Structures are given as structure tokens and as C-alpha cells.
Amino acid sequence: MEFDVNALRSLSTVVSFVCFIGVVVWAFSRKNSAEFEQAANLPFEQD
């Protein structure tokens, strides 16, 4: 099977989109919300 340039571009677009959706799902996961909340408050903590 031979890929032309357009097929390679399409494949890379689909792979990039799947990775993007994975990052979005990970970022908005309830499992990570406590860790992100703690990281968001780091600048406000006193030494």
C-alpha cells in the first residue's frame, strides 16, 4: 500500500486531533481536579 502526501497529511491531522482530545479529557477529569486546585493555589502560599 502506497501513501501519497495527502493521505499522510490526513493521518497526521487525525492523530493530532486524537491527542488533543486526550489532553482535554485528562485536563477536565474529576480525578485530577484536586491536584490542579492545589497547583493553582501555589502562588498564594506564604513561605
C-alpha positions in Angstrom: 0.0 0.0 0.0 1.4 3.3 -1.0 0.6 6.6 0.8 0.6 9.8 -1.0 1.2 13.2 0.6 -2.5 13.9 1.2 -3.0 10.6 2.9 -0.1 11.3 5.2 -1.4 14.8 6.0 -4.9 13.4 6.8 -3.4 10.8 9.0 -1.3 13.3 10.9 -4.4 15.5 11.3 -6.4 12.7 12.8 -3.6 11.6 15.1 -3.1 15.2 16.3 -6.9 15.6 16.9 -7.0 12.4 18.9 -4.0 13.6 21.0 -5.8 16.9 21.6 -9.0 15.2 22.7 -6.9 13.1 25.1 -5.3 16.1 26.6 -8.7 17.8 27.0 -10.2 14.8 28.7 -7.2 14.5 31.0 -7.3 18.2 31.9 -11.0 18.2 32.8 -11.0 14.8 34.5 -12.5 14.9 38.0 -9.7 12.7 39.2 -7.1 15.4 38.6 -9.2 18.4 39.9 -7.7 18.2 43.5 -4.2 18.2 42.2 -4.9 21.1 39.8 -6.6 23.1 42.6 -3.5 22.7 44.8 -1.3 23.8 41.9 -3.5 26.8 41.3 -3.1 28.0 44.9 0.8 27.7 45.0 1.4 31.4 44.2 -0.7 32.4 47.2 1.1 30.3 49.8 3.4 32.1 52.2 6.9 30.8 53.0 
